[in-house]
Amino acid sequence: MSIEPGTRLGPYQIIAPLGAGGMGEVYRAFDTRLQREVAIKIAHERYSERFDRQALAVASLSHPNIVPIFDVGTEGGMAYAVTELL
């Protein structure tokens, strides 16, 4: 599953791919509401329940070495999490 630059997921516009792994793909994106660049992790379908558990666990933590989650959602059957772009 590859998403083309310019594709929108809610208020987020995909800019470029950053990487991929066992649970999904990560993209650089632009948050059109808050006018900032963010990272979006899009889960592979078969991991959607695991993806939700991971997002809830990370959102409950606060530490300088943990990337904060800004938003989670689904669009077009894709589950995604929005984080700070490092």
PyMOL Python script that loads the backbone (N, CA, C, O; Angstrom):
from pymol import cmd

cmd.read_pdbstr("""\
ATOM      1  N   MET A   1       0.851  -1.171   0.000  1.00  0.00           N
ATOM      2  CA  MET A   1       0.000   0.000   0.000  1.00  0.00           C
ATOM      3  C   MET A   1       0.899   1.236   0.000  1.00  0.00           C
ATOM      4  O   MET A   1       1.586   1.506   0.985  1.00  0.00           O
ATOM      5  N   SER A   2       0.894   1.953  -1.056  1.00  0.00           N
ATOM      6  CA  SER A   2       1.685   3.170  -1.147  1.00  0.00           C
ATOM      7  C   SER A   2       0.747   4.341  -1.396  1.00  0.00           C
ATOM      8  O   SER A   2      -0.168   4.253  -2.215  1.00  0.00           O
ATOM      9  N   ILE A   3       0.978   5.422  -0.693  1.00  0.00           N
ATOM     10  CA  ILE A   3       0.126   6.602  -0.831  1.00  0.00           C
ATOM     11  C   ILE A   3       0.906   7.674  -1.580  1.00  0.00           C
ATOM     12  O   ILE A   3       2.057   7.964  -1.253  1.00  0.00           O
ATOM     13  N   GLU A   4       0.284   8.242  -2.559  1.00  0.00           N
ATOM     14  CA  GLU A   4       0.918   9.249  -3.402  1.00  0.00           C
ATOM     15  C   GLU A   4       0.983  10.612  -2.709  1.00  0.00           C
ATOM     16  O   GLU A   4       0.059  10.978  -1.982  1.00  0.00           O
ATOM     17  N   PRO A   5       2.062  11.365  -2.926  1.00  0.00           N
ATOM     18  CA  PRO A   5       2.116  12.744  -2.428  1.00  0.00           C
ATOM     19  C   PRO A   5       0.907  13.531  -2.928  1.00  0.00           C
ATOM     20  O   PRO A   5       0.494  13.382  -4.078  1.00  0.00           O
ATOM     21  N   GLY A   6       0.348  14.360  -2.067  1.00  0.00           N
ATOM     22  CA  GLY A   6      -0.836  15.135  -2.405  1.00  0.00           C
ATOM     23  C   GLY A   6      -2.126  14.511  -1.900  1.00  0.00           C
ATOM     24  O   GLY A   6      -3.148  15.191  -1.808  1.00  0.00           O
ATOM     25  N   THR A   7      -2.089  13.213  -1.571  1.00  0.00           N
ATOM     26  CA  THR A   7      -3.264  12.531  -1.021  1.00  0.00           C
ATOM     27  C   THR A   7      -3.599  13.137   0.333  1.00  0.00           C
ATOM     28  O   THR A   7      -2.706  13.500   1.098  1.00  0.00           O
ATOM     29  N   ARG A   8      -4.888  13.244   0.623  1.00  0.00           N
ATOM     30  CA  ARG A   8      -5.320  13.791   1.917  1.00  0.00           C
ATOM     31  C   ARG A   8      -5.973  12.714   2.765  1.00  0.00           C
ATOM     32  O   ARG A   8      -6.768  11.910   2.279  1.00  0.00           O
ATOM     33  N   LEU A   9      -5.622  12.717   4.037  1.00  0.00           N
ATOM     34  CA  LEU A   9      -6.277  11.899   5.059  1.00  0.00           C
ATOM     35  C   LEU A   9      -6.839  12.891   6.064  1.00  0.00           C
ATOM     36  O   LEU A   9      -6.097  13.412   6.897  1.00  0.00           O
ATOM     37  N   GLY A  10      -8.120  13.157   6.000  1.00  0.00           N
ATOM     38  CA  GLY A  10      -8.705  14.200   6.839  1.00  0.00           C
ATOM     39  C   GLY A  10      -8.007  15.511   6.541  1.00  0.00           C
ATOM     40  O   GLY A  10      -7.903  15.898   5.378  1.00  0.00           O
ATOM     41  N   PRO A  11      -7.524  16.207   7.567  1.00  0.00           N
ATOM     42  CA  PRO A  11      -6.865  17.494   7.346  1.00  0.00           C
ATOM     43  C   PRO A  11      -5.376  17.375   7.007  1.00  0.00           C
ATOM     44  O   PRO A  11      -4.683  18.389   6.916  1.00  0.00           O
ATOM     45  N   TYR A  12      -4.879  16.151   6.819  1.00  0.00           N
ATOM     46  CA  TYR A  12      -3.451  15.932   6.600  1.00  0.00           C
ATOM     47  C   TYR A  12      -3.170  15.647   5.123  1.00  0.00           C
ATOM     48  O   TYR A  12      -3.798  14.777   4.519  1.00  0.00           O
ATOM     49  N   GLN A  13      -2.225  16.387   4.555  1.00  0.00           N
ATOM     50  CA  GLN A  13      -1.839  16.192   3.161  1.00  0.00           C
ATOM     51  C   GLN A  13      -0.476  15.502   3.129  1.00  0.00           C
ATOM     52  O   GLN A  13       0.499  16.001   3.693  1.00  0.00           O
ATOM     53  N   ILE A  14      -0.423  14.353   2.464  1.00  0.00           N
ATOM     54  CA  ILE A  14       0.807  13.565   2.367  1.00  0.00           C
ATOM     55  C   ILE A  14       1.831  14.318   1.524  1.00  0.00           C
ATOM     56  O   ILE A  14       1.513  14.817   0.444  1.00  0.00           O
ATOM     57  N   ILE A  15       3.068  14.396   2.027  1.00  0.00           N
ATOM     58  CA  ILE A  15       4.159  15.053   1.302  1.00  0.00           C
ATOM     59  C   ILE A  15       5.092  14.024   0.677  1.00  0.00           C
ATOM     60  O   ILE A  15       5.391  14.100  -0.515  1.00  0.00           O
ATOM     61  N   ALA A  16       5.559  13.051   1.484  1.00  0.00           N
ATOM     62  CA  ALA A  16       6.532  12.066   0.982  1.00  0.00           C
ATOM     63  C   ALA A  16       6.611  10.875   1.932  1.00  0.00           C
ATOM     64  O   ALA A  16       6.337  11.013   3.125  1.00  0.00           O
ATOM     65  N   PRO A  17       6.981   9.714   1.412  1.00  0.00           N
ATOM     66  CA  PRO A  17       7.187   8.558   2.301  1.00  0.00           C
ATOM     67  C   PRO A  17       8.456   8.733   3.129  1.00  0.00           C
ATOM     68  O   PRO A  17       9.435   9.320   2.665  1.00  0.00           O
ATOM     69  N   LEU A  18       8.430   8.213   4.373  1.00  0.00           N
ATOM     70  CA  LEU A  18       9.609   8.252   5.238  1.00  0.00           C
ATOM     71  C   LEU A  18      10.162   6.863   5.506  1.00  0.00           C
ATOM     72  O   LEU A  18      11.372   6.703   5.669  1.00  0.00           O
ATOM     73  N   GLY A  19       9.295   5.853   5.554  1.00  0.00           N
ATOM     74  CA  GLY A  19       9.765   4.505   5.838  1.00  0.00           C
ATOM     75  C   GLY A  19       8.614   3.534   5.966  1.00  0.00           C
ATOM     76  O   GLY A  19       7.447   3.924   5.933  1.00  0.00           O
ATOM     77  N   ALA A  20       8.953   2.256   6.113  1.00  0.00           N
ATOM     78  CA  ALA A  20       7.944   1.208   6.244  1.00  0.00           C
ATOM     79  C   ALA A  20       8.479   0.119   7.159  1.00  0.00           C
ATOM     80  O   ALA A  20       9.689  -0.078   7.272  1.00  0.00           O
ATOM     81  N   GLY A  21       7.561  -0.584   7.807  1.00  0.00           N
ATOM     82  CA  GLY A  21       7.945  -1.669   8.698  1.00  0.00           C
ATOM     83  C   GLY A  21       6.867  -2.717   8.750  1.00  0.00           C
ATOM     84  O   GLY A  21       5.979  -2.752   7.898  1.00  0.00           O
ATOM     85  N   GLY A  22       6.942  -3.570   9.746  1.00  0.00           N
ATOM     86  CA  GLY A  22       6.017  -4.682   9.858  1.00  0.00           C
ATOM     87  C   GLY A  22       4.582  -4.280  10.140  1.00  0.00           C
ATOM     88  O   GLY A  22       3.658  -4.996   9.752  1.00  0.00           O
ATOM     89  N   MET A  23       4.368  -3.147  10.808  1.00  0.00           N
ATOM     90  CA  MET A  23       3.008  -2.734  11.157  1.00  0.00           C
ATOM     91  C   MET A  23       2.421  -1.696  10.215  1.00  0.00           C
ATOM     92  O   MET A  23       1.209  -1.479  10.221  1.00  0.00           O
ATOM     93  N   GLY A  24       3.249  -1.051   9.409  1.00  0.00           N
ATOM     94  CA  GLY A  24       2.692  -0.034   8.524  1.00  0.00           C
ATOM     95  C   GLY A  24       3.749   0.801   7.840  1.00  0.00           C
ATOM     96  O   GLY A  24       4.926   0.443   7.788  1.00  0.00           O
ATOM     97  N   GLU A  25       3.290   1.933   7.313  1.00  0.00           N
ATOM     98  CA  GLU A  25       4.158   2.864   6.594  1.00  0.00           C
ATOM     99  C   GLU A  25       4.078   4.233   7.251  1.00  0.00           C
ATOM    100  O   GLU A  25       3.051   4.602   7.820  1.00  0.00           O
ATOM    101  N   VAL A  26       5.177   4.985   7.168  1.00  0.00           N
ATOM    102  CA  VAL A  26       5.240   6.323   7.771  1.00  0.00           C
ATOM    103  C   VAL A  26       5.492   7.350   6.672  1.00  0.00           C
ATOM    104  O   VAL A  26       6.328   7.149   5.790  1.00  0.00           O
ATOM    105  N   TYR A  27       4.754   8.452   6.743  1.00  0.00           N
ATOM    106  CA  TYR A  27       4.843   9.517   5.744  1.00  0.00           C
ATOM    107  C   TYR A  27       5.047  10.868   6.413  1.00  0.00           C
ATOM    108  O   TYR A  27       4.585  11.102   7.530  1.00  0.00           O
ATOM    109  N   ARG A  28       5.744  11.751   5.713  1.00  0.00           N
ATOM    110  CA  ARG A  28       5.789  13.169   6.087  1.00  0.00           C
ATOM    111  C   ARG A  28       4.497  13.764   5.540  1.00  0.00           C
ATOM    112  O   ARG A  28       4.111  13.497   4.403  1.00  0.00           O
ATOM    113  N   ALA A  29       3.833  14.576   6.366  1.00  0.00           N
ATOM    114  CA  ALA A  29       2.571  15.170   5.937  1.00  0.00           C
ATOM    115  C   ALA A  29       2.463  16.586   6.488  1.00  0.00           C
ATOM    116  O   ALA A  29       3.248  17.003   7.339  1.00  0.00           O
ATOM    117  N   PHE A  30       1.477  17.309   5.984  1.00  0.00           N
ATOM    118  CA  PHE A  30       1.229  18.683   6.428  1.00  0.00           C
ATOM    119  C   PHE A  30      -0.156  18.747   7.056  1.00  0.00           C
ATOM    120  O   PHE A  30      -1.144  18.362   6.431  1.00  0.00           O
ATOM    121  N   ASP A  31      -0.226  19.231   8.286  1.00  0.00           N
ATOM    122  CA  ASP A  31      -1.482  19.419   8.994  1.00  0.00           C
ATOM    123  C   ASP A  31      -2.047  20.768   8.552  1.00  0.00           C
ATOM    124  O   ASP A  31      -1.519  21.815   8.926  1.00  0.00           O
ATOM    125  N   THR A  32      -3.117  20.745   7.757  1.00  0.00           N
ATOM    126  CA  THR A  32      -3.669  21.986   7.203  1.00  0.00           C
ATOM    127  C   THR A  32      -4.409  22.816   8.252  1.00  0.00           C
ATOM    128  O   THR A  32      -4.612  24.014   8.052  1.00  0.00           O
ATOM    129  N   ARG A  33      -4.815  22.203   9.361  1.00  0.00           N
ATOM    130  CA  ARG A  33      -5.496  22.962  10.422  1.00  0.00           C
ATOM    131  C   ARG A  33      -4.508  23.777  11.242  1.00  0.00           C
ATOM    132  O   ARG A  33      -4.728  24.959  11.504  1.00  0.00           O
ATOM    133  N   LEU A  34      -3.409  23.129  11.648  1.00  0.00           N
ATOM    134  CA  LEU A  34      -2.448  23.791  12.534  1.00  0.00           C
ATOM    135  C   LEU A  34      -1.203  24.289  11.809  1.00  0.00           C
ATOM    136  O   LEU A  34      -0.283  24.810  12.438  1.00  0.00           O
ATOM    137  N   GLN A  35      -1.173  24.129  10.487  1.00  0.00           N
ATOM    138  CA  GLN A  35      -0.093  24.666   9.650  1.00  0.00           C
ATOM    139  C   GLN A  35       1.282  24.199  10.108  1.00  0.00           C
ATOM    140  O   GLN A  35       2.177  25.011  10.344  1.00  0.00           O
ATOM    141  N   ARG A  36       1.447  22.866  10.233  1.00  0.00           N
ATOM    142  CA  ARG A  36       2.738  22.308  10.637  1.00  0.00           C
ATOM    143  C   ARG A  36       2.948  20.957   9.968  1.00  0.00           C
ATOM    144  O   ARG A  36       1.995  20.274   9.593  1.00  0.00           O
ATOM    145  N   GLU A  37       4.220  20.589   9.826  1.00  0.00           N
ATOM    146  CA  GLU A  37       4.539  19.267   9.296  1.00  0.00           C
ATOM    147  C   GLU A  37       4.452  18.247  10.426  1.00  0.00           C
ATOM    148  O   GLU A  37       4.821  18.524  11.567  1.00  0.00           O
ATOM    149  N   VAL A  38       3.958  17.068  10.082  1.00  0.00           N
ATOM    150  CA  VAL A  38       3.794  15.983  11.042  1.00  0.00           C
ATOM    151  C   VAL A  38       4.224  14.676  10.375  1.00  0.00           C
ATOM    152  O   VAL A  38       4.491  14.637   9.174  1.00  0.00           O
ATOM    153  N   ALA A  39       4.286  13.613  11.169  1.00  0.00           N
ATOM    154  CA  ALA A  39       4.504  12.271  10.647  1.00  0.00           C
ATOM    155  C   ALA A  39       3.196  11.505  10.794  1.00  0.00           C
ATOM    156  O   ALA A  39       2.520  11.623  11.816  1.00  0.00           O
ATOM    157  N   ILE A  40       2.837  10.726   9.787  1.00  0.00           N
ATOM    158  CA  ILE A  40       1.637   9.894   9.841  1.00  0.00           C
ATOM    159  C   ILE A  40       2.045   8.447   9.655  1.00  0.00           C
ATOM    160  O   ILE A  40       2.694   8.093   8.670  1.00  0.00           O
ATOM    161  N   LYS A  41       1.661   7.617  10.606  1.00  0.00           N
ATOM    162  CA  LYS A  41       1.882   6.172  10.504  1.00  0.00           C
ATOM    163  C   LYS A  41       0.560   5.546  10.091  1.00  0.00           C
ATOM    164  O   LYS A  41      -0.454   5.721  10.765  1.00  0.00           O
ATOM    165  N   ILE A  42       0.574   4.817   8.982  1.00  0.00           N
ATOM    166  CA  ILE A  42      -0.624   4.158   8.478  1.00  0.00           C
ATOM    167  C   ILE A  42      -0.453   2.656   8.675  1.00  0.00           C
ATOM    168  O   ILE A  42       0.507   2.055   8.193  1.00  0.00           O
ATOM    169  N   ALA A  43      -1.411   2.059   9.398  1.00  0.00           N
ATOM    170  CA  ALA A  43      -1.320   0.643   9.745  1.00  0.00           C
ATOM    171  C   ALA A  43      -1.715  -0.240   8.572  1.00  0.00           C
ATOM    172  O   ALA A  43      -2.598   0.099   7.784  1.00  0.00           O
ATOM    173  N   HIS A  44      -1.035  -1.388   8.473  1.00  0.00           N
ATOM    174  CA  HIS A  44      -1.501  -2.432   7.565  1.00  0.00           C
ATOM    175  C   HIS A  44      -2.817  -2.944   8.136  1.00  0.00           C
ATOM    176  O   HIS A  44      -2.960  -3.028   9.355  1.00  0.00           O
ATOM    177  N   GLU A  45      -3.769  -3.282   7.298  1.00  0.00           N
ATOM    178  CA  GLU A  45      -5.098  -3.690   7.761  1.00  0.00           C
ATOM    179  C   GLU A  45      -5.076  -4.790   8.815  1.00  0.00           C
ATOM    180  O   GLU A  45      -5.829  -4.728   9.787  1.00  0.00           O
ATOM    181  N   ARG A  46      -4.241  -5.774   8.638  1.00  0.00           N
ATOM    182  CA  ARG A  46      -4.272  -6.922   9.540  1.00  0.00           C
ATOM    183  C   ARG A  46      -3.824  -6.577  10.955  1.00  0.00           C
ATOM    184  O   ARG A  46      -3.962  -7.403  11.857  1.00  0.00           O
ATOM    185  N   TYR A  47      -3.296  -5.387  11.168  1.00  0.00           N
ATOM    186  CA  TYR A  47      -2.834  -4.979  12.491  1.00  0.00           C
ATOM    187  C   TYR A  47      -3.702  -3.887  13.105  1.00  0.00           C
ATOM    188  O   TYR A  47      -3.261  -3.236  14.052  1.00  0.00           O
ATOM    189  N   SER A  48      -4.900  -3.661  12.616  1.00  0.00           N
ATOM    190  CA  SER A  48      -5.677  -2.512  13.079  1.00  0.00           C
ATOM    191  C   SER A  48      -5.973  -2.557  14.582  1.00  0.00           C
ATOM    192  O   SER A  48      -5.879  -1.524  15.244  1.00  0.00           O
ATOM    193  N   GLU A  49      -6.330  -3.726  15.145  1.00  0.00           N
ATOM    194  CA  GLU A  49      -6.601  -3.801  16.579  1.00  0.00           C
ATOM    195  C   GLU A  49      -5.318  -3.584  17.384  1.00  0.00           C
ATOM    196  O   GLU A  49      -5.326  -2.878  18.393  1.00  0.00           O
ATOM    197  N   ARG A  50      -4.235  -4.183  16.945  1.00  0.00           N
ATOM    198  CA  ARG A  50      -2.937  -3.996  17.605  1.00  0.00           C
ATOM    199  C   ARG A  50      -2.504  -2.528  17.511  1.00  0.00           C
ATOM    200  O   ARG A  50      -1.948  -1.971  18.458  1.00  0.00           O
ATOM    201  N   PHE A  51      -2.766  -1.920  16.363  1.00  0.00           N
ATOM    202  CA  PHE A  51      -2.435  -0.515  16.131  1.00  0.00           C
ATOM    203  C   PHE A  51      -3.178   0.372  17.129  1.00  0.00           C
ATOM    204  O   PHE A  51      -2.592   1.295  17.695  1.00  0.00           O
ATOM    205  N   ASP A  52      -4.465   0.095  17.345  1.00  0.00           N
ATOM    206  CA  ASP A  52      -5.251   0.871  18.305  1.00  0.00           C
ATOM    207  C   ASP A  52      -4.680   0.740  19.718  1.00  0.00           C
ATOM    208  O   ASP A  52      -4.581   1.733  20.439  1.00  0.00           O
ATOM    209  N   ARG A  53      -4.309  -0.462  20.113  1.00  0.00           N
ATOM    210  CA  ARG A  53      -3.736  -0.669  21.451  1.00  0.00           C
ATOM    211  C   ARG A  53      -2.422   0.097  21.600  1.00  0.00           C
ATOM    212  O   ARG A  53      -2.161   0.694  22.644  1.00  0.00           O
ATOM    213  N   GLN A  54      -1.591   0.078  20.542  1.00  0.00           N
ATOM    214  CA  GLN A  54      -0.315   0.792  20.583  1.00  0.00           C
ATOM    215  C   GLN A  54      -0.556   2.298  20.734  1.00  0.00           C
ATOM    216  O   GLN A  54       0.107   2.951  21.539  1.00  0.00           O
ATOM    217  N   ALA A  55      -1.496   2.849  19.970  1.00  0.00           N
ATOM    218  CA  ALA A  55      -1.781   4.283  20.040  1.00  0.00           C
ATOM    219  C   ALA A  55      -2.274   4.681  21.424  1.00  0.00           C
ATOM    220  O   ALA A  55      -1.854   5.712  21.949  1.00  0.00           O
ATOM    221  N   LEU A  56      -3.157   3.886  22.030  1.00  0.00           N
ATOM    222  CA  LEU A  56      -3.653   4.186  23.371  1.00  0.00           C
ATOM    223  C   LEU A  56      -2.538   4.124  24.406  1.00  0.00           C
ATOM    224  O   LEU A  56      -2.473   4.964  25.304  1.00  0.00           O
ATOM    225  N   ALA A  57      -1.668   3.138  24.285  1.00  0.00           N
ATOM    226  CA  ALA A  57      -0.562   3.003  25.231  1.00  0.00           C
ATOM    227  C   ALA A  57       0.390   4.191  25.141  1.00  0.00           C
ATOM    228  O   ALA A  57       0.784   4.747  26.166  1.00  0.00           O
ATOM    229  N   VAL A  58       0.756   4.578  23.940  1.00  0.00           N
ATOM    230  CA  VAL A  58       1.697   5.696  23.757  1.00  0.00           C
ATOM    231  C   VAL A  58       1.051   7.011  24.194  1.00  0.00           C
ATOM    232  O   VAL A  58       1.720   7.857  24.788  1.00  0.00           O
ATOM    233  N   ALA A  59      -0.228   7.191  23.910  1.00  0.00           N
ATOM    234  CA  ALA A  59      -0.912   8.435  24.282  1.00  0.00           C
ATOM    235  C   ALA A  59      -0.991   8.616  25.794  1.00  0.00           C
ATOM    236  O   ALA A  59      -1.116   9.742  26.274  1.00  0.00           O
ATOM    237  N   SER A  60      -0.919   7.526  26.545  1.00  0.00           N
ATOM    238  CA  SER A  60      -1.002   7.631  28.002  1.00  0.00           C
ATOM    239  C   SER A  60       0.341   7.974  28.645  1.00  0.00           C
ATOM    240  O   SER A  60       0.408   8.202  29.853  1.00  0.00           O
ATOM    241  N   LEU A  61       1.407   8.012  27.851  1.00  0.00           N
ATOM    242  CA  LEU A  61       2.749   8.270  28.366  1.00  0.00           C
ATOM    243  C   LEU A  61       3.191   9.697  28.089  1.00  0.00           C
ATOM    244  O   LEU A  61       2.762  10.313  27.113  1.00  0.00           O
ATOM    245  N   SER A  62       4.042  10.212  28.943  1.00  0.00           N
ATOM    246  CA  SER A  62       4.629  11.536  28.743  1.00  0.00           C
ATOM    247  C   SER A  62       6.086  11.480  29.181  1.00  0.00           C
ATOM    248  O   SER A  62       6.389  11.347  30.367  1.00  0.00           O
ATOM    249  N   HIS A  63       6.979  11.584  28.207  1.00  0.00           N
ATOM    250  CA  HIS A  63       8.408  11.497  28.496  1.00  0.00           C
ATOM    251  C   HIS A  63       9.154  12.165  27.348  1.00  0.00           C
ATOM    252  O   HIS A  63       8.715  12.055  26.203  1.00  0.00           O
ATOM    253  N   PRO A  64      10.267  12.856  27.606  1.00  0.00           N
ATOM    254  CA  PRO A  64      11.012  13.534  26.531  1.00  0.00           C
ATOM    255  C   PRO A  64      11.521  12.601  25.430  1.00  0.00           C
ATOM    256  O   PRO A  64      11.784  13.054  24.316  1.00  0.00           O
ATOM    257  N   ASN A  65      11.664  11.310  25.726  1.00  0.00           N
ATOM    258  CA  ASN A  65      12.167  10.366  24.722  1.00  0.00           C
ATOM    259  C   ASN A  65      11.069   9.575  24.022  1.00  0.00           C
ATOM    260  O   ASN A  65      11.359   8.618  23.305  1.00  0.00           O
ATOM    261  N   ILE A  66       9.822   9.959  24.220  1.00  0.00           N
ATOM    262  CA  ILE A  66       8.692   9.302  23.560  1.00  0.00           C
ATOM    263  C   ILE A  66       7.998  10.327  22.672  1.00  0.00           C
ATOM    264  O   ILE A  66       7.642  11.413  23.130  1.00  0.00           O
ATOM    265  N   VAL A  67       7.809   9.985  21.416  1.00  0.00           N
ATOM    266  CA  VAL A  67       7.152  10.882  20.465  1.00  0.00           C
ATOM    267  C   VAL A  67       5.668  10.970  20.818  1.00  0.00           C
ATOM    268  O   VAL A  67       5.000   9.941  20.913  1.00  0.00           O
ATOM    269  N   PRO A  68       5.141  12.185  21.015  1.00  0.00           N
ATOM    270  CA  PRO A  68       3.722  12.320  21.357  1.00  0.00           C
ATOM    271  C   PRO A  68       2.809  12.061  20.159  1.00  0.00           C
ATOM    272  O   PRO A  68       3.151  12.374  19.019  1.00  0.00           O
ATOM    273  N   ILE A  69       1.650  11.485  20.441  1.00  0.00           N
ATOM    274  CA  ILE A  69       0.632  11.281  19.412  1.00  0.00           C
ATOM    275  C   ILE A  69      -0.287  12.489  19.415  1.00  0.00           C
ATOM    276  O   ILE A  69      -0.822  12.867  20.458  1.00  0.00           O
ATOM    277  N   PHE A  70      -0.472  13.098  18.244  1.00  0.00           N
ATOM    278  CA  PHE A  70      -1.344  14.267  18.109  1.00  0.00           C
ATOM    279  C   PHE A  70      -2.781  13.877  17.781  1.00  0.00           C
ATOM    280  O   PHE A  70      -3.723  14.538  18.219  1.00  0.00           O
ATOM    281  N   ASP A  71      -2.951  12.790  17.002  1.00  0.00           N
ATOM    282  CA  ASP A  71      -4.273  12.447  16.495  1.00  0.00           C
ATOM    283  C   ASP A  71      -4.260  10.993  16.034  1.00  0.00           C
ATOM    284  O   ASP A  71      -3.201  10.464  15.694  1.00  0.00           O
ATOM    285  N   VAL A  72      -5.412  10.346  16.017  1.00  0.00           N
ATOM    286  CA  VAL A  72      -5.597   9.030  15.412  1.00  0.00           C
ATOM    287  C   VAL A  72      -6.903   9.068  14.639  1.00  0.00           C
ATOM    288  O   VAL A  72      -7.785   9.875  14.935  1.00  0.00           O
ATOM    289  N   GLY A  73      -7.025   8.204  13.657  1.00  0.00           N
ATOM    290  CA  GLY A  73      -8.259   8.177  12.888  1.00  0.00           C
ATOM    291  C   GLY A  73      -8.257   7.076  11.858  1.00  0.00           C
ATOM    292  O   GLY A  73      -7.312   6.295  11.748  1.00  0.00           O
ATOM    293  N   THR A  74      -9.341   7.033  11.103  1.00  0.00           N
ATOM    294  CA  THR A  74      -9.450   6.115   9.974  1.00  0.00           C
ATOM    295  C   THR A  74     -10.025   6.876   8.798  1.00  0.00           C
ATOM    296  O   THR A  74     -10.855   7.771   8.954  1.00  0.00           O
ATOM    297  N   GLU A  75      -9.573   6.504   7.638  1.00  0.00           N
ATOM    298  CA  GLU A  75     -10.103   7.097   6.403  1.00  0.00           C
ATOM    299  C   GLU A  75      -9.904   6.090   5.288  1.00  0.00           C
ATOM    300  O   GLU A  75      -8.807   5.563   5.103  1.00  0.00           O
ATOM    301  N   GLY A  76     -10.955   5.829   4.557  1.00  0.00           N
ATOM    302  CA  GLY A  76     -10.866   4.881   3.452  1.00  0.00           C
ATOM    303  C   GLY A  76     -10.418   3.500   3.901  1.00  0.00           C
ATOM    304  O   GLY A  76      -9.737   2.795   3.156  1.00  0.00           O
ATOM    305  N   GLY A  77     -10.796   3.105   5.122  1.00  0.00           N
ATOM    306  CA  GLY A  77     -10.407   1.804   5.642  1.00  0.00           C
ATOM    307  C   GLY A  77      -8.997   1.743   6.198  1.00  0.00           C
ATOM    308  O   GLY A  77      -8.545   0.679   6.620  1.00  0.00           O
ATOM    309  N   MET A  78      -8.287   2.879   6.204  1.00  0.00           N
ATOM    310  CA  MET A  78      -6.920   2.920   6.726  1.00  0.00           C
ATOM    311  C   MET A  78      -6.918   3.537   8.124  1.00  0.00           C
ATOM    312  O   MET A  78      -7.502   4.598   8.345  1.00  0.00           O
ATOM    313  N   ALA A  79      -6.252   2.857   9.068  1.00  0.00           N
ATOM    314  CA  ALA A  79      -6.070   3.413  10.409  1.00  0.00           C
ATOM    315  C   ALA A  79      -4.758   4.184  10.422  1.00  0.00           C
ATOM    316  O   ALA A  79      -3.749   3.704   9.905  1.00  0.00           O
ATOM    317  N   TYR A  80      -4.768   5.381  11.014  1.00  0.00           N
ATOM    318  CA  TYR A  80      -3.539   6.174  11.055  1.00  0.00           C
ATOM    319  C   TYR A  80      -3.356   6.857  12.405  1.00  0.00           C
ATOM    320  O   TYR A  80      -4.316   7.117  13.129  1.00  0.00           O
ATOM    321  N   ALA A  81      -2.089   7.138  12.721  1.00  0.00           N
ATOM    322  CA  ALA A  81      -1.725   7.907  13.911  1.00  0.00           C
ATOM    323  C   ALA A  81      -0.827   9.046  13.458  1.00  0.00           C
ATOM    324  O   ALA A  81       0.066   8.861  12.631  1.00  0.00           O
ATOM    325  N   VAL A  82      -1.076  10.220  14.008  1.00  0.00           N
ATOM    326  CA  VAL A  82      -0.316  11.418  13.660  1.00  0.00           C
ATOM    327  C   VAL A  82       0.583  11.766  14.833  1.00  0.00           C
ATOM    328  O   VAL A  82       0.117  11.873  15.967  1.00  0.00           O
ATOM    329  N   THR A  83       1.882  11.945  14.561  1.00  0.00           N
ATOM    330  CA  THR A  83       2.841  12.254  15.610  1.00  0.00           C
ATOM    331  C   THR A  83       3.694  13.453  15.203  1.00  0.00           C
ATOM    332  O   THR A  83       3.641  13.942  14.075  1.00  0.00           O
ATOM    333  N   GLU A  84       4.471  13.892  16.167  1.00  0.00           N
ATOM    334  CA  GLU A  84       5.462  14.930  15.900  1.00  0.00           C
ATOM    335  C   GLU A  84       6.438  14.414  14.837  1.00  0.00           C
ATOM    336  O   GLU A  84       6.798  13.237  14.848  1.00  0.00           O
ATOM    337  N   LEU A  85       6.859  15.271  13.939  1.00  0.00           N
ATOM    338  CA  LEU A  85       7.865  14.920  12.932  1.00  0.00           C
ATOM    339  C   LEU A  85       9.230  15.237  13.494  1.00  0.00           C
ATOM    340  O   LEU A  85       9.538  16.393  13.786  1.00  0.00           O
ATOM    341  N   LEU A  86      10.051  14.212  13.646  1.00  0.00           N
ATOM    342  CA  LEU A  86      11.399  14.404  14.197  1.00  0.00           C
ATOM    343  C   LEU A  86      12.435  14.319  13.113  1.00  0.00           C
ATOM    344  O   LEU A  86      13.627  14.455  13.387  1.00  0.00           O
TER     345      LEU A  86
END
""", "prot")
cmd.dss("prot")
cmd.show_as("cartoon", "prot")
cmd.util.cbc("prot")
cmd.orient("prot")
